[in-house]
Amino acid sequence: MAEKTSEPIKMGIYRRIANSKWRIENFKFSREELLEFKKKTEELEREKAKLEIENVQLKIDNADMYRLLQVPLPADWKFLPAKILGQTRYLLINQGRRNGVKKGMSAVFENVLVGIVISVSEKSAKIMLPLDADSKIAVKIGKVKGILIGEDDRLVLTEVLQGKEIKADDLITTSGENEIFPANLLIGKIKSVEKEERDPYQKATVESLVDYDKLETVFLILD
């Protein structure tokens, strides 16, 4: 009799235990779903932030390209935009061999020479600036020819004969000699001229037409 009486009680306990297990398992499943949902939401937020950054960067790139195309450069020239990743002695850019970058390519911003590619890896390259101690560029000031070198992190115009007239604010462009750089790219303007009577050449300090430290994008002139 006691066995029959306890049977409904046992069944009730079994049902409660079963329901409790279901609720626990269901709670665990819902928690996992919640964590997965949170994870996906965070991924979407990161992707959204990345796209917003890329969108801003694209606007900057377009603005840079627009400025570049407004300057009087040859219509048949082709350009490869490159982002500056950092600067120590050289500019490090985010374009390399896989993008067609080669050693010896000229880098410009608008119609101003920024430098020359001196080394290339698969995904990046290094650009030497005119300020560099190893830089030596054949230039002209109107019809007057000279050599622009880097000296103590400044630009110096050398090898201009004493009889030639140069003065402050005269613009300096590449001469195109030796075919290292294309001709007629702007580099800088004369700040001051130094003359020594015993020296056959004049010397001048030169101000760059771009601020190398503030550059974010350069354009490589493709072959």
GIWO-V734924 format. One record per backbone hydrogen bond with DSSP energy under -0.5 kcal/mol. NH is the residue of the N-H (numbers start at 1). CO is the residue of the C=O. If there is no record, write none. Layout:
nh=NH co=CO
nh=NH co=CO
This chain:
nh=5 co=1
nh=6 co=2
nh=7 co=3
nh=8 co=4
nh=9 co=5
nh=10 co=6
nh=11 co=7
nh=12 co=8
nh=13 co=9
nh=14 co=10
nh=15 co=11
nh=16 co=12
nh=17 co=13
nh=18 co=14
nh=19 co=15
nh=20 co=16
nh=21 co=17
nh=22 co=18
nh=23 co=19
nh=24 co=20
nh=25 co=21
nh=26 co=22
nh=27 co=23
nh=28 co=24
nh=29 co=25
nh=30 co=26
nh=31 co=27
nh=32 co=28
nh=33 co=29
nh=34 co=30
nh=35 co=31
nh=36 co=32
nh=37 co=33
nh=38 co=34
nh=39 co=35
nh=40 co=36
nh=41 co=37
nh=42 co=38
nh=43 co=39
nh=44 co=40
nh=45 co=41
nh=46 co=42
nh=47 co=43
nh=48 co=44
nh=49 co=45
nh=50 co=46
nh=51 co=47
nh=52 co=48
nh=53 co=49
nh=54 co=50
nh=55 co=51
nh=56 co=52
nh=57 co=53
nh=58 co=54
nh=59 co=55
nh=60 co=56
nh=61 co=57
nh=62 co=58
nh=63 co=59
nh=64 co=60
nh=65 co=61
nh=66 co=62
nh=67 co=63
nh=68 co=64
nh=69 co=65
nh=70 co=66
nh=70 co=67
nh=71 co=68
nh=73 co=71
nh=77 co=74
nh=80 co=220
nh=81 co=79
nh=82 co=218
nh=84 co=216
nh=85 co=83
nh=85 co=92
nh=86 co=92
nh=88 co=90
nh=91 co=127
nh=92 co=86
nh=93 co=91
nh=93 co=125
nh=94 co=83
nh=97 co=121
nh=98 co=122
nh=99 co=96
nh=100 co=97
nh=101 co=96
nh=104 co=117
nh=105 co=102
nh=107 co=115
nh=108 co=219
nh=109 co=112
nh=112 co=109
nh=113 co=186
nh=114 co=107
nh=115 co=107
nh=116 co=128
nh=117 co=105
nh=118 co=126
nh=119 co=126
nh=121 co=124
nh=125 co=93
nh=126 co=119
nh=127 co=91
nh=128 co=116
nh=130 co=114
nh=132 co=129
nh=135 co=132
nh=137 co=148
nh=139 co=146
nh=140 co=173
nh=141 co=144
nh=142 co=140
nh=143 co=141
nh=144 co=141
nh=146 co=139
nh=147 co=158
nh=148 co=137
nh=149 co=147
nh=149 co=156
nh=150 co=132
nh=150 co=135
nh=151 co=154
nh=154 co=151
nh=155 co=206
nh=156 co=149
nh=157 co=204
nh=158 co=147
nh=158 co=156
nh=160 co=202
nh=161 co=159
nh=162 co=200
nh=164 co=161
nh=166 co=164
nh=169 co=190
nh=170 co=167
nh=172 co=188
nh=173 co=140
nh=174 co=185
nh=175 co=138
nh=176 co=138
nh=179 co=176
nh=180 co=177
nh=184 co=174
nh=185 co=182
nh=186 co=111
nh=187 co=172
nh=188 co=172
nh=189 co=207
nh=190 co=170
nh=191 co=205
nh=192 co=205
nh=194 co=203
nh=199 co=196
nh=202 co=160
nh=203 co=194
nh=204 co=157
nh=205 co=192
nh=206 co=155
nh=207 co=189
nh=208 co=206
nh=209 co=187
nh=212 co=210
nh=214 co=211
nh=215 co=211
nh=215 co=212
nh=218 co=82
nh=219 co=108
nh=220 co=80
nh=221 co=106
nh=222 co=78
nh=222 co=220
